[in-house]
Amino acid sequence: MKITLAIMAAGIGSRFGGGIKQLEPVGPSGEIIIDYSIHDAIEAGFNKIVFIIRKDIYDDFMEVIGHRIESLCEQLHVEIAYAFQEKEDLPEGCSLPAERKKPWGTGQAVLACRDLIHEPFAVINADDYYGKAAFRQLYHFLTQYSPSEPNRFCMAGFVLKNTLSENGSVTRGICKVNNSGYLEKIEETSGIFKTETGAAVQKGDETVAIDANSHVSMNMWGLTPEFMDTLEKEFVCFFEEGGDLTKREYLLPILIGKLLEKGQVSVKVLETRDTWFGVTYREDKPTVEEAFRKLTQKGIYRVPLFGDLI
């Protein structure tokens, strides 16, 4: 059975090596964050990887990441494919606003894989480190897939305090989870910052505390192949809703939240206590480098990184 990992990397800039955060070396041998995600996914059992990129960065992507990972995956019998997210890739009957500059967000990114993914799959961001436990849990959940339950999804539920930056505020999807461990609601919350007692947001002149033990979404989802049809139908609805289509984004968490409200899907929250890493701010890089150095010292990762798999 194929279990796929889709990596959303279309946001990587076309000028590779020029301060693009997804390509900042953070590991002891110059590894980038995406290398660790691929390692952990393959170790967990994923046997197909789809990179979601843009056509205009294909050559650069292959030079920096693609050829190297393809060579590794060939040795490990892991299939590799590429999907292209382009702002012009729209459902039939939808027209592109002349002023639109960027692709349409994470919902469209996943939809770009519709001709490549016909099996249960996970979705992640290219520039986030999720930890080994989340990949293991998602893989196990996805291996239980049944066509009779096409709307049974899952999500890696990180603990808010494990995802905050020391260097500024962040945006997180704050999750309401019921006693059975299922997602009831997800609320995108911006401006969350670390405090001595946990976390808070600023609302006007008031500092409002947030439970630092809340579950948050870091855009790590486990989905079914049937979800592609839903994505396409809902993309049409997105256009019918109107608004400022030069800037609006078709986002995965917002769509899944809407489907939850309608009772059309279930989302099991798979709690992970691992610490999330990401280079949100330039000042985050030394902290992330130190974290990977310690993980390597503890033997959680080897040098070279994929040496334990080949």
C-alpha positions as CSV (number, residue, x, y, z in Angstrom):
1,M,0.0,0.0,0.0
2,K,1.3,3.4,-1.0
3,I,1.3,6.1,1.8
4,T,2.3,9.5,0.4
5,L,3.9,12.5,1.9
6,A,3.1,15.8,0.0
7,I,5.5,18.6,0.8
8,M,4.3,22.1,0.1
9,A,7.3,23.9,-1.2
10,A,5.9,26.3,-3.8
11,G,6.6,29.2,-1.4
12,I,10.4,28.7,-1.9
13,G,11.8,31.8,-3.7
14,S,13.3,31.5,-7.2
15,R,16.6,33.0,-6.0
16,F,18.0,29.9,-4.2
17,G,20.7,30.5,-1.6
18,G,19.9,34.2,-1.3
19,G,18.4,34.1,2.2
20,I,15.4,31.8,1.4
21,K,14.5,30.4,4.8
22,Q,13.5,26.9,3.6
23,L,17.1,26.5,2.4
24,E,19.0,27.8,5.4
25,P,21.4,25.1,6.6
26,V,20.5,24.1,10.1
27,G,22.0,20.7,10.6
28,P,25.6,19.8,11.7
29,S,26.5,18.9,8.1
30,G,24.6,21.6,6.4
31,E,21.2,19.8,6.3
32,I,18.1,21.9,5.7
33,I,14.8,21.3,7.5
34,I,13.1,19.5,4.6
35,D,15.9,16.8,4.8
36,Y,14.8,15.9,8.4
37,S,11.1,15.7,7.4
38,I,11.9,13.4,4.5
39,H,14.1,11.3,6.7
40,D,11.5,11.0,9.5
41,A,8.7,10.2,7.0
42,I,10.7,7.4,5.3
43,E,11.7,6.0,8.7
44,A,8.0,6.0,9.7
45,G,7.1,4.0,6.6
46,F,6.0,6.6,3.9
47,N,7.0,5.2,0.5
48,K,6.1,8.0,-1.9
49,I,7.0,11.7,-1.8
50,V,5.3,14.5,-3.8
51,F,7.0,17.9,-3.9
52,I,4.6,20.7,-4.6
53,I,6.6,23.5,-6.3
54,R,6.3,26.1,-9.0
55,K,7.4,25.6,-12.6
56,D,9.6,28.6,-12.5
57,I,11.8,27.2,-9.6
58,Y,11.9,23.6,-11.0
59,D,15.5,23.8,-12.2
60,D,16.8,25.4,-9.1
61,F,14.8,23.1,-6.9
62,M,16.3,20.1,-8.6
63,E,19.8,21.4,-8.3
64,V,19.5,22.1,-4.5
65,I,17.1,19.4,-3.4
66,G,15.5,17.2,-6.1
67,H,18.5,15.3,-7.6
68,R,20.0,14.7,-4.2
69,I,16.7,13.3,-2.7
70,E,15.9,11.3,-5.8
71,S,19.2,9.5,-5.5
72,L,18.6,8.7,-1.9
73,C,15.0,7.6,-2.5
74,E,16.0,5.3,-5.4
75,Q,18.2,3.4,-2.9
76,L,15.3,3.3,-0.5
77,H,12.7,2.3,-3.0
78,V,10.7,5.4,-2.3
79,E,8.8,6.9,-5.3
80,I,9.3,10.7,-6.1
81,A,6.9,12.9,-8.0
82,Y,6.5,16.6,-8.6
83,A,3.3,18.7,-8.7
84,F,3.2,22.3,-9.9
85,Q,1.2,25.0,-8.1
86,E,0.4,27.8,-10.5
87,K,-2.0,30.7,-10.1
88,E,-3.5,29.9,-13.5
89,D,-4.5,26.3,-12.5
90,L,-8.2,27.0,-11.8
91,P,-11.4,24.9,-11.9
92,E,-13.4,25.1,-15.1
93,G,-15.5,28.3,-15.3
94,C,-13.2,30.2,-12.9
95,S,-11.2,33.1,-14.3
96,L,-7.9,34.5,-13.1
97,P,-8.0,38.1,-12.0
98,A,-5.5,40.1,-14.0
99,E,-4.0,41.6,-10.8
100,R,-3.4,38.3,-9.1
101,K,0.3,37.8,-8.4
102,K,0.6,34.6,-6.3
103,P,-0.9,31.1,-6.3
104,W,-4.0,30.5,-4.2
105,G,-2.7,29.0,-0.9
106,T,-2.4,25.6,0.7
107,G,-5.8,24.3,-0.5
108,Q,-4.8,24.9,-4.1
109,A,-1.3,23.4,-3.4
110,V,-2.8,20.1,-2.4
111,L,-5.2,20.2,-5.3
112,A,-2.2,20.4,-7.6
113,C,-1.5,16.8,-6.7
114,R,-4.9,15.5,-7.9
115,D,-3.4,13.5,-10.8
116,L,-0.5,12.1,-8.7
117,I,-2.1,11.0,-5.4
118,H,-4.6,8.2,-5.4
119,E,-3.8,6.9,-1.9
120,P,-4.0,8.1,1.7
121,F,-1.5,10.9,2.2
122,A,0.0,13.4,4.7
123,V,0.6,17.1,4.0
124,I,3.3,19.2,5.5
125,N,5.1,22.6,5.1
126,A,8.6,22.5,3.6
127,D,10.0,24.8,6.2
128,D,8.7,23.2,9.5
129,Y,10.4,20.6,11.6
130,Y,7.7,18.3,13.1
131,G,9.7,15.6,15.0
132,K,9.6,11.8,14.5
133,A,6.5,11.1,16.6
134,A,4.1,13.0,14.4
135,F,5.2,11.1,11.3
136,R,4.9,7.8,13.0
137,Q,1.4,8.6,14.3
138,L,0.2,9.9,10.9
139,Y,1.6,6.9,9.1
140,H,-0.2,4.5,11.5
141,F,-3.5,6.4,11.1
142,L,-3.2,6.4,7.3
143,T,-2.6,2.7,7.1
144,Q,-6.0,2.2,8.6
145,Y,-7.6,4.0,5.6
146,S,-10.8,2.4,4.2
147,P,-12.7,3.6,1.1
148,S,-15.9,3.2,3.2
149,E,-14.7,6.1,5.4
150,P,-13.5,8.7,2.8
151,N,-14.0,11.7,5.2
152,R,-12.0,10.4,8.1
153,F,-9.0,12.6,8.5
154,C,-6.3,13.3,11.1
155,M,-4.1,16.1,12.2
156,A,-0.9,16.3,14.2
157,G,-1.8,18.3,17.4
158,F,1.2,20.2,18.7
159,V,1.2,21.8,22.1
160,L,1.2,25.6,21.7
161,K,4.1,26.2,24.1
162,N,6.3,23.9,22.0
163,T,5.7,26.0,18.9
164,L,6.5,29.5,20.0
165,S,9.4,31.7,18.9
166,E,11.6,33.6,21.3
167,N,12.0,36.3,18.7
168,G,8.5,37.5,17.9
169,S,4.8,36.7,17.5
170,V,3.4,33.8,15.5
171,T,0.1,32.7,13.9
172,R,-1.3,29.4,15.0
173,G,-4.5,27.4,14.4
174,I,-5.9,27.1,18.0
175,C,-7.8,23.9,18.2
176,K,-10.9,22.9,20.2
177,V,-10.6,19.1,20.8
178,N,-13.4,17.0,22.4
179,N,-13.0,14.4,25.1
180,S,-12.7,11.7,22.4
181,G,-9.7,13.4,20.8
182,Y,-11.5,14.8,17.7
183,L,-11.2,18.3,16.4
184,E,-14.3,20.4,16.9
185,K,-13.1,23.8,15.8
186,I,-10.0,25.5,14.5
187,E,-9.4,29.2,14.9
188,E,-6.6,30.9,13.1
189,T,-5.0,33.3,15.7
190,S,-2.3,35.8,14.8
191,G,0.0,37.7,17.1
192,I,0.6,35.0,19.7
193,F,3.7,35.7,21.7
194,K,5.6,33.9,24.5
195,T,5.2,35.2,28.1
196,E,6.7,34.2,31.5
197,T,3.5,32.3,32.3
198,G,2.8,30.8,28.9
199,A,1.4,32.7,25.9
200,A,-0.8,35.7,25.1
201,V,-2.2,37.9,22.3
202,Q,-2.6,41.7,22.3
203,K,-6.1,42.9,21.8
204,G,-6.1,46.7,21.7
205,D,-4.6,47.8,25.0
206,E,-5.3,44.5,26.7
207,T,-3.0,41.5,26.9
208,V,-5.1,38.3,26.8
209,A,-3.6,35.1,28.0
210,I,-3.9,31.9,26.0
211,D,-3.6,28.4,27.4
212,A,0.0,27.4,26.5
213,N,-1.1,23.7,26.6
214,S,-3.7,24.2,23.9
215,H,-3.5,22.0,20.8
216,V,-2.5,23.9,17.7
217,S,-2.4,22.9,14.0
218,M,1.0,23.3,12.2
219,N,-0.5,22.3,8.8
220,M,0.4,18.7,9.2
221,W,-2.7,16.7,8.0
222,G,-3.6,13.1,7.2
223,L,-6.1,13.0,4.3
224,T,-7.8,10.5,2.0
225,P,-7.6,10.4,-1.8
226,E,-11.3,11.3,-2.0
227,F,-10.5,14.6,-0.4
228,M,-9.2,15.8,-3.8
229,D,-12.8,15.9,-5.2
230,T,-13.9,17.9,-2.2
231,L,-10.9,20.3,-2.7
232,E,-12.0,20.9,-6.3
233,K,-15.6,21.5,-5.5
234,E,-14.8,23.8,-2.7
235,F,-12.4,25.8,-4.8
236,V,-15.3,26.6,-7.1
237,C,-17.3,27.7,-4.0
238,F,-14.3,29.9,-3.0
239,F,-14.6,31.8,-6.3
240,E,-18.4,32.0,-6.0
241,E,-18.0,33.7,-2.6
242,G,-16.2,36.5,-4.3
243,G,-14.3,39.0,-2.1
244,D,-11.0,40.4,-3.1
245,L,-9.8,37.6,-5.4
246,T,-6.5,39.5,-6.1
247,K,-5.4,38.6,-2.5
248,R,-7.7,36.0,-0.9
249,E,-6.2,32.6,-0.3
250,Y,-7.8,29.1,-0.4
251,L,-6.4,27.7,2.9
252,L,-6.5,24.1,4.1
253,P,-7.3,24.9,7.8
254,I,-10.1,27.2,6.9
255,L,-11.6,24.7,4.5
256,I,-11.4,21.8,7.0
257,G,-12.8,24.0,9.7
258,K,-15.8,24.7,7.4
259,L,-16.3,21.0,6.6
260,L,-16.2,20.3,10.4
261,E,-18.9,22.9,11.1
262,K,-21.1,21.2,8.5
263,G,-20.4,17.8,10.0
264,Q,-19.0,16.5,6.7
265,V,-15.7,15.2,8.1
266,S,-14.0,14.0,11.2
267,V,-10.5,14.9,12.2
268,K,-8.7,12.8,14.8
269,V,-6.1,14.9,16.7
270,L,-2.9,12.9,17.2
271,E,-1.1,14.7,20.0
272,T,2.6,15.0,19.8
273,R,4.8,16.5,22.6
274,D,7.7,17.0,20.2
275,T,9.0,20.6,19.9
276,W,8.3,22.2,16.5
277,F,11.2,24.2,14.9
278,G,11.0,26.7,12.2
279,V,13.0,29.7,11.0
280,T,10.2,32.2,11.3
281,Y,12.6,35.0,12.1
282,R,16.2,35.4,11.1
283,E,17.1,35.4,14.8
284,D,15.5,31.9,15.1
285,K,18.3,30.3,13.1
286,P,20.9,29.9,15.9
287,T,18.3,28.3,18.2
288,V,17.3,25.8,15.5
289,E,20.9,25.0,14.8
290,E,21.5,24.3,18.5
291,A,18.4,22.1,18.6
292,F,19.5,19.9,15.7
293,R,23.0,19.8,17.2
294,K,21.6,18.4,20.5
295,L,19.3,15.9,18.6
296,T,22.4,14.6,16.8
297,Q,24.5,14.4,20.0
298,K,21.7,12.4,21.6
299,G,21.8,9.9,18.7
300,I,18.3,10.8,17.4
301,Y,19.9,11.7,14.1
302,R,23.1,10.4,12.5
303,V,25.8,12.0,10.5
304,P,25.3,11.5,7.6
305,L,21.6,12.0,8.2
306,F,20.3,9.2,6.0
307,G,23.0,6.8,7.0
308,D,20.7,4.8,9.3
309,L,18.2,4.2,6.4
310,I,20.5,3.2,3.6
